[in-house]
Amino acid sequence: AVRSPWSVGLLVVLTLLLGGGWITLLQLGTGAEESGWPRFGGGGAALAGTFGWLAWAWRSVWRRWRPVDGRGFRLARWGPLALSGAALILLAAQAAFGDEGGWSGFQPFELVKLALVLLAAHALTVRTGTGSASKPFRWARSLGPMLLLLAASGFALVVLRDFSPLVLLLLWVLALTLAWTVYRRVHARPGWRWGGRLALLVLVGSLATGVMGLRQWPDSLPPSLQPIRIRAWMAPEQYPHAGYQPRRALEAIRAGGWTGAVWSDTANGRVMTVPLVENDFTPTFFLNRYGGLAALLLVAAQTAFVLLLVAIADRALRWTDRNDQRLVALGGFAYFALCGGAALLGAHFLVSWGTNLGFLPVMGQPMSLLSAAGSHLVLFVLPIVALAVAVEEGNDDHSP
């Protein structure tokens, strides 16, 4: 169905990650003592299959009635705004009728992340001057992502009472800033591009140094700024309740070793006592069952997945060298959207590994394509992949 080798590579890596996740959830269900556990793997497979068939149907309709009068450009312009409105309505519904676990069986916050990625891409495209907006309205349109970001941050703090979404959004902002600094249409001089990269590298290094310093000298912060999860992160054995998850996770990981315990014992055993093992701590289950060598292969596949998204985003910049203003705008939009999506997926991988291995404070975030997180899969991950494939295939259509 696809022609570009970049699309093929992305779908191959997606298939490997999805297959690895479903095998993990299958083991989670078959090795458990309760009959209800297999529903996690079955639910993820059903949702991914449904999304795949819907994407196939949409592709068939689009290829038959492809717009030639600029409707594709208008869809890229107004689609993020409509999606942002729907996401805010769902967030309000969760705040009114749901709880921290979601509303009506799904997490609206995942749709907010997708809306943020698309809305920010549209705003940055307008700011570069490649969109059709006149200059006085560019700053006004740039306020959309900021307002949605403030709403999402406030929702995470007030309703979810969780700092982990803020960490994801911080990493996303840093990566999107990097994409902005290297955008050739804005920063034509190499000195500006390299200066922006250096400044961001210094900022990221400072953040990493601060995390390591916090781990070594936790008393450097005032007591009022030390939440219980940071204290449990430093010394989980001193906090029987708050440190229960990291202690159980590290014990299960050590028990798995390099080769894993599934080959000698098909029953899952004590790893099932880790809270949220089907969601936030699925990497712990994977390490316990299949070992560190399999985890290295998983990390390699995840890295390839993110890099392929970034490569397709960079290839979308070919559109910005054309004379057609609409293609230029669509190329800039695709570049910023895929860079933002790859950044959030990479942040999910990083935060999830850090939570399970203990080099980040305990945070409640699923690992993309591994954990039983249906909302995250169908509202964020798969739409980003579908956008990447559509962009690359469109790039192939317009190649000389």
Buried (B, 14 or more C-beta within 10 A) or exposed (E): EBEBEBBBBBBBBBEBBBEBBBBBBBBBBEBBEEEEBBBBBBBBBEBBEEBEEEBEEEBEEEEEEEEEEEEBBEEBBEBBBEBBEBBBEBBBEBBEEBEEEBBEEBBBBBBBBBBBBBBBBBBBBBBBBBBEBEEEEBEEBBEBBEEBBEBBBEBBEEBBEBBBBBBBBEBBBBBBBBBBBBBEBBBEEEEEBEEBEEEBEEEBEEEEEEEEEBBEEBEEEEEEEBEEBBBBBBEBEEBEEBBBBBBBBBBBBEBBEEEBBBEEEEEBBEBBEBEBBBBBBBBBBBBBBBBEEBBEEBEEBBEBBBBBBBBBBBBBBBBBEEEEEBBBBBBBBBBBBBBBBBBBBBBBBBBBBBBBBBEBBBBBBBBBBBBBBBBBBBBBBBBBBBBBBBBBBBBBEEEE
